[in-house]
Amino acid sequence: MCGIAGLLDPALVGASQELRRLGEAMGLAIAHRGPDGAGLYVEAEAGLALAHRRLAIVDLSPAGAQPMVSADGRFVLVYNGELYNAGELCAHPALRGIAWRGHSDTEIMLESFARRGIAQTLADLNGMYALALFDRSTREMHLVRDRLGIKPLFFARRGGGIYFASEMRGLLAAGIGGAIDPAALAAYLRFGYVPTPGAIFAGVEKLAPAEWCILGPDGAERRTRYWSLAGAVERGRADPLDLPDEAAVEALDQLLRDAVSRQMIADVPLGAFLSGGVDSSMIVAMMAAAGQGRVRTYSIGFPDLGFDESAHAAAVARHLGTEHTELVATEADALAAAPGLGAIYDEPFADSSQIPTYLVSRLTRANVTVALSGDGGDELFAGYNRYILAGARWPLVERIPRPLRRLAAGVLAGLPPDAVDATIGRLPGMPRQLGDKLIKAGSVVALDADGLYRRLVSQIPDPSKHIDAQEPADPLAVPEGLDLIDRMRFRDTLTYLPDDILQKVDRASMAVALEARPPLLDHRVVEFAWRLPRRHLLRDGRSKWILRQVLDRYVPRRLIERPKMGFAVPLAAWLRGPLRGWAGDLLHAADYGGGLLRAAPARQLWQEHAAGRRNHAYQLWTLLMFEVWRRRWTPRPIPGMSAE
């Protein structure tokens, strides 16, 4: 795990000092990603600078340092991530006879590129990575991102040149970025993140998962996908894994054991995040079963603020015999972390679980350098509550004629929430804030299936209330013939997973130089999941059926079974409690929105929420996180960062 940055710019051919200055500045901006070493490669004749910040995980010696030049001198590589099948690559006949300098996965990958070709090597890689490979013979730059988008890569054009970095701040250090893209901001308001390929600054892009971009010395650009989720879906539908229950469970058990054991390779201390839920407990159970010593596990809880799964995690840890550490966080921890999120997330980001993710990463890094996580289980094995909704309730709604649903939507939208709460809401058995819940129900009943999904994943359902800008068109092509649940799984895996979940973990963990690895996102597991019939995903009203069956082999179900919480925080209460003053000050600041967002709708949301009349927590958090980001990164960002 590292940070990479660099440029290939024909306008700077021969300008060795300027290339060195830019490369050093871009590397310094992402120094937190790699505190163990700094490398720079400059080739003035090509207008090339490649910077690398090293977090040493495998082969801690100088032989693993980057940028790295292939033995034949043709290729130069900077790479962020880890390979989990380096041993198999190294044993390939084409790599026999190499006098290896060390045992790093970087060197093995690089020599495979040189001897076997780029396309064949990419097809064989098992790992997480974002890389830049320069071909000194053709003077082409190859930018590549891993299949699921675990590792990030931003890039931008300047004239005929290309600039890239693991984080946006690397580009800002080279003077690229600064003008906010209104369409990207509108998309951020809806989703709480800027969807790929967009970026918050105009002219900047994110490389998509499994994308391979080739940039020539003449400025020509070729893009391709060396793997696709759509292809995996089609192959799975053509060749379903129609096995008896026990055989399917055994097959997944063996696959997960292999994926986890591969990701336990490290020359530094290793542990795992443990919430006590299905996914993280599964990973820890597999680690314990690998028999490589006592597993170190880490969890977090906010008992004073009504959010505490640490007792569940501790029970699982006791059963599996791990060396367990838990952080009991306080209101003060939440207060201290929230304002500093803008330093960690250099693009606006509004998943509120970023707070516990950062705090547990900081706790974990005190003892280990690598932590395995359970990310990916919900998307692959239908774990989100919205899949249950789609499978059980939405078909009932769709049976109602659309005109009647539109009429019901209009009635519900016009309900006065205060009056509903004061009358019907006071009846026995009625939920709190009933008026708010009925209005939200009204916002979805008239939608079609894709509209339902968009509404369910929206932080702010109508960004046009806050900004005069149109959202970008949806670029995603969903395979034909998928039902609503599979359409949701597909969209989640290509959007919410890489742009929200994985980027949240990447920024939070790398802010403290911790490598986070998600074994469930081994592409073989992804392909396996899409071969499973529905009965192995959802059964008897429960999600992730097959994962639960595997976990039953290792952990008693009584330690796991409870309502799904995810890694959420009690955001609504926090904004009315410990974060109230901070949030109110930001939303009522004279420069709120920086001239891009309207203040009146934000302040109305705040008044209703603070008074307890409505729950606007997620909308408010999205607006607040933009403000935190804007104040940190515009108009002139400062290279480097502080995690505090």
N, C-alpha and C positions, 0 to 999 in steps of 0.2 A: 504494500500500500504506500502510495507516494502522491506527489503532485507533479504535474507536467505543464509546460508552457513553451511557446516558441513561435517562430515566424519564418515564412519563406516569402521574401519580397524582392522582386527584380529591381525595384527603385533603390535598393540598398546594396546592390552588388558592388563589392570593393570597399564598402563603408564598415570596416572591421570594428572601429571604435563605437560607432552608433549601434551596430548589431550587438556588441558586447554590453553596451549600456542598457539596451532594451531587454535583452535576455536576462541580465541580472535583476532589473527592476521587476520583470514579470515573475521570475523565480522567487524574489523576496516577498512579493505580495501573497504567495501561497506557501510561505515557509512553515506555517503551522502544520501543514500536511506531512512534512518530512523533516523532523528536527535532527536526524542522524547524519545528514550529509547534504551538500549542495554541489551540483554538477552543471557545467555549461560547455556546450560545443558550438563553435562558430566556424562557418565556412564562408568567408567573405566572397569568394568567387561565385557562389550560388545565391548570396543574399540570405543566408540561413543562420538562425540561432535557435538552439534547443536547450531548454533549462529543465532541471530535474531537482526535486527535493525528496530526499530519501527517508523513509521509515523502514529500517532494516528488519525484515521478518525471516527470510530464508537466505542463507549465505551472508553472514554479517561482515564478511571480509571485504576489502577493497575490490575483490574480483566481481562482486555483485553491484558495483556502483554504475550509475548511468550519468549522462548518455553513454551508450555502448555501441561500439563499431564492430561489425561482423568480421570474422577471421579473414575473409577475402577482401575486406576493405570497401565493399560495395554499399552496405546498408548501415544507417545510423538509427538507433531506436531510443525513444523515451516512452516509458510505459508505467501506468498506474494500475495496480491490481495484483492478483495472484492467479497462477495456473495450478490446477489440481490434478492434471495428468501429465506433468512434466516428465515423469519417469517413463511413461509410454512413448512420448515424443522422442526422448533421448535414445530409446532403444530402436528407433526406426532404422532400417538398413541404410538409408541415405545419410544418416548422421554418424555412421561408424567411422572410426579412425580419427575423429576430431580430438585434438589435444585441448581438453577443456581447461579453461582458466580457473573455474570454480564450480559450484553446484547450484547456481541461481537459476530460477525459472526464466529470468530475463535472457540469459545467454542461450538457453535451450530454445526458447521461442525465436530468438534472432537467427540462430544458425539454421533452424527449420525454414524460416523465411528465405534465407540465402540458398539453401540446398534443395528444398522441396517446392518452393514457390509460395507466394502469398495466399492464393486462393485455397490451395490444398491444406496449408497450415491452419488458416482460419476455420475451415470445415472441421478440423480435428481438435480445436482448442476446447478445453473444459475449464472454465474459470470466469472471473470477473475482471474486466480490463477496459481501459481507454488508452489508446496508444497512438503515437505519431512515428511513422517509419519513413525515413528519407532515403530514396534511391539515388545514390551519387552518380550512377551511370546515366539514367534517364532524366535526372533532376526532377523527379516527381515526388510529391508528398502524399503519403497514405495516412488518412485519419480513420480510425476504427473504434467502434464501441461494442461492448459485449452484448450478447443476444437479448438479455432482459433489461438492459439499461441500468445495471447496478452502479457502475462508475460513470461520472458525468464528463462531458466534454463540450465546451463552448468554443465557437469560432466566429470569425468575422473577416470580411474583405476590406482591404484598404488599397484602392487602385487595383493593380494586378496582383497584389500580395495577399497572403492568407496569414492570419494570426489566430492562435488557439491557446486554451488554458483549461485546467481542471475546474476552475471557478471563475466567475465573472470578474473578480477583482484582478485576476491576472491580465485581462484585456484592458481594464481601466488603467492599470499601471503603465500600459503602452500608449495611453492617450486615446483608446478606442472606447466608445460608449459615452453616455452622459445625457443624451437626449431620450427621454422616455417615449416609448411607442404607445400611443393612446389605445390602439387595438389590443396590444398585449396587456395593458392595465385593465381594460374591460374584461378580458378573459381571466385575469387574476382575480378580479372582484367576484366573478362567478364561481371559480373553482378553488380559490385559496392558494393557487400556484399558477405560474405561467406555463401553459401546455407546450410541449415539444411540437414543432421545431422552433417555436417562438422564444423570445427572450424579452426582458423588460426594456432593454435599450434598443433603439432602432438600429438596424444594420447588424445585429448580433443574432446568431442562431445556436440551437443545441443540436448536436449530432443525435440522430434517432437510434434507439436500440437496434443492434445488428446491422447498422449502416456502415458502409465502406465508401469513403469519399476519396477520390484520386484527383490531385490538383497538379497540373502540368506547369512547366516553366513559362509557357505562353499564356497562362491564365485560364486555360481550358479546364473544365471540371466534369468529372464522371462520378455518378453515384449509383450504388447498387446495394442490395441486401443479401448477405451471404447466408442468412437464415430468416425465416419469418414465422410468426405465430400463426398466421393464416394457413401456411403450409402444414404446420403441425396439427392444426384443427382438421384440415382436409384429410391428412393421413390417418388421423385418429378415427374419423368418421368412416373412412374406407376400410379400416382394419381395427374394429373395436375389440377391446379386451373382454370378451364375454366369458368370464371364468366364474366358477362357483365362488361363493363368498370367501371361504377359507383360503382358496388358492389365490384370489386377488389380494387378500390381506398379506399373505406370505410373500407375494411378489413385491408389493410395496415395501414391506419390512426389509427385505434384502436390498432393494434399491436405496432406501433411506440410510441403511447401515453403511453402504458403500459411499454414498454422497457425504455423509457426516465424517466418516473416517478420513476421506480424502482431504476434507477441509480442516482437519486437526493437525496438518503438517505445518510446523513452524520451528524456528530455532530460538524462539523467545517464549515467555510465559503466555498461556492461552486459557480462556475461560468462556463463560456464556452468560447472556442475559436470561433471567428466569422470572416470568410473571406468575407462573403457576397455571397458565392457560394451556390449551391443547398443544399449540405449535411450539412454544418455547420448552414446555415439559417434554415434548417428543424429542427435540434436539438434545436436551440434556440427558435424557434416557439413553439415546443412541451413543452419546459421548461416553457415558458410564459403561455401556456394554462393550465399547471398543477396548476396554482394559488397558488404557494407557496411563493409569494412575488416577488419583482422586481429582474429580472435576471441580473447578472453582466457579461458583455461580453468584450472580448479583441481581438484586431487586431494589425497588424503591416504593415508598408509600407516603401519603399525606394524611395521616389519621385525623389531625385536627381540622382538616378541610373536607372530610367526607370522602376521600379517595384513598383506599388502602387495600391492595391485594397482597401485601407483603406476607401476611399470615398464610395465605394459600401457597405462595412461593416457598415459604419456609417449610411447610408440610411436605411438599414434593421433594425439596432438597434433603430433608431428613430421611425420607423413604429411599432416595437414590444414593444417600451417603456422600453428598457433595460438601465441599468446604464453602459454606454460604456466608455472604455478606449482604446486609440490607441497610439502606439509608432511610431513616425516618426523617422526612423533610417537614419543614414548618412553613408557616405563612411568610416568614422572613426569607426563606429560600425562594419561594415563588416571587416575592416582591423583587428580590435581587436579580433573578434570572430574566424576568420579562423585559425590562428595558434594554438588556444587553443582547437580545436576540438579533438585533440589527447588525451587530458586529459579526455574528456567526453566519447569518443568511444574507449573502450579498445580492440576492434577488428577493423581492417580497414573497413571503411564505407564511401561511396562516393555518397550519395544522397545530392546534393548541397542545398536542402531545409532544411538540418540540421541547417543551419545558422539562417534563420528566425524562425524555430521551437524552437531553443534554446532561441533566443531573446524574442519571445512571451511567452515562458514558464517562463522566468525570470521576465518579466513584470507582468504576471498573478499571480505569486507566491507572489508578494508584497502585494496582497489583499486577496487571497483565497488559500485554500489548495487542493481543488479538482476542476478539469476543465473537462467538457464534450467536446468531439470532434466529428467530422463528419466522421472519418476514416471508411472505409469499403464500402461506397456507390458506388464507382466506380467499384469495383470488383463484388459486388453482383448484381448491376442493370445496368451493361454494360455502364459505364460512360467514359471510356478512349477513346481517339480518335482512337486508334488502332482497337477498335470494329467497329467503323464507317467505317474505311478502310477495315476491313475484310468483312463487310456486303455489301458494295457498290462497292468497286474497285477490290478486289482480285478475285472475280469470273470472272471478265472481263480478268484479267491477265491469269488465269488458262485456259481460252479457247484457248489461243495461244499455239501451239505445243511446247513441252519442247525444242526441238533442236533450234527453232527460239528464244526462250527466252535465251538459253545459248549463242547464237550468239550475241543477243542484250546486254547481260551482259558483254561479252568480249569487245564489242565496247565501251560501256559506261565506263568500268573500265580503258580503255586506253586513255580516253580523257584528254588532258592537261588542268587543271582547269583555269590556268591563261589565256590561249589563248581563252577559251570559254567565260570567263568574259570580255575579251578585245574586243570580236567581237559580238557574239550573245547576250551576257549579257548586252550590251549597248543599245539594241533595246528597244523601248518603251514597258512598261508592263512586262518586264522580271524581275524576282526576284533577289535580291542581292545574290551574291555567287552562281550563277547558275551552274557553273562547279562543285562545291562541291556537290550540290543537285543532279546533274545528276549521279555523281559517286556513291553516296549513293543509288540512285534508281537502278543502275546497280547491286548493291550488293544483291538485294532482288528478282529481277524479275525471276531468274532461280530457286528459292527455292521451296520446297514443303510447305504445310501448317505449319507443325511443325517447319521447318527451318525458315519460315517467322517470326513466333512468337519469336524464339530464337534470330533472328537478331534484331527484334524490341525492345527487352528488354536488348540488349547487350550494355554495356558502351564501351568496347573495343572488336570489332568483332573478332579479331584474336590475342588472348593472346600470341600465340607462337612467335610473333614478339618480345615480351618483355621478355619471360622466357622459359627456357628449361624444361618444365614440362607439363604433360598431365592433362587435367581437369578430375575430377571424372565422372563416367558414370551417366546419368540421372536416378535417382531412382524412378521417378514418374510414376505410372501406371494410365493412363487416361481411364475412362470408355469407353467401346465400344459404337459406334453409335453417338457420339457427333459431331456436325458440328464445323467449325472453330471458330465461336464466342464463343460457349460454351466450347470448348477446351481451349481457351484463358482465359475465366472466371475461369475455374477450376484451370488451372495452376497459374494464378495470385493469387487466394485465398489461394493456398497451398505453394506458394513460395514468390512472390513479396510482398504480404501483410504481412505475419509474419516476413520475414527476412529483409525487407527494411522498409516499412511504420511503422509497429508497433514497431520495434526495434529503429527506428529513434526517435519516440515519447517517448518511454520508457526511453532511455538514456538522451534525452534532458530534459524531465520533471523531471526525478529523480535526475538529476544533481543539481536541485534546490529544491528537496524534494516536488515536486508537483505531485499529483495523476491525471493521465489522464484516462478518461473512454470513450470508444466508444460504445454508445448504438446501433448503426447499426449492431454491431457484436454480439448482443444477438443471440444465436444459433437458436432461434425460427424465427428470421428475416431471417437468412441465409437459413433455410429450406423453409420458405415461398417464398423467391426469386427464389429458384430452382423449385418451382411448377408453376411459372408464364410462360405463353406462350410468345413467342418472341415479339408479338405485344405490350405487356405491358412493354417491355424494350426499344426497338428501334422502332421509328415510325416517318415518315416524315423527315428522316434524322437527328433526334434528339435522343440523348441518355437519359437514365434514365426517360423514359416517365412517368411511374407510380409515381415516386418520385416527379416529377414536378407537376403532377396533385394533389398530396396530398399537396404540398407546396402552390399551388394556393389557397387553402382554408385559408391560413394564411397570405401570403405575396403577394402583387401585382407582377405579372410577370415582369413588366417593371423594377423592382428593382433587378431582378435576371438575366434576359436575357443578356448575353454577351459572347464573345468567351471564351472557357475554358482555364484557365491558370494553374490550380492546385496551388501548393504552391511553384512554381519554382522561381528561381532568374535569373537575366540577366547575366548568368555565363560567356558567351563569352565576353561581354563588361567588366565585372569585371576583367577578367584575362588580358585584354588589358589596363585596367585602374588602379583602386585602388589596385588591388592585383598583378600587373605586377612585381614589384620588388621582392616581397616575392616569387612568383611562379618561376621566373627566377633563383633566388638564390638556391632554393631547387633542381631544375632540373639540374643545372650546378655544384652542389656540388661534390667534389672529391669522396665522399663516396655514391653517389646516388645509390639507390637500394640495398645497403648492400651486394653486391656480388650476389644478386639473380636476379636483373633486368638489362637488357642491357641499357646503357645510350644513345647510338646513336639514336635508334628510338624515344625515348622520346624527345630528343633535336631537332630532325627534326620536330616532331609534334609542338613543341613550336615555332620554327622559322616560320613555315607556319602560325600558329595561330596569333602570335604576329604581324606579318606583315600584317594581315588582308586578306591573300590569301585563307585560308581555315578556317572552323569552327571545331576545335578539342576540344571544351570546355569540353565535358563529358569525353573524353579519358584522357585529361590532369588532370582534377579534380580527376579522379580515381588514377592516378599515384601520384599526389600530396598528396592525403589523405593517401595513403600507406606510403609515406615518413614521413608525420606528425606522423602517428601512430608508425612507426618503430623507430623513434628517441625518442619517449616517452616510449615505452614498451619493447624495446630490447636494449642490451642483458639482463639487470637486471632491471625489473620494481620496482617501489617504491610503497608499499601499501598506500592506501588512494588516495585522489585526490583534485584538486582545480577546481572549475567550471570556473575559469577565465583563 
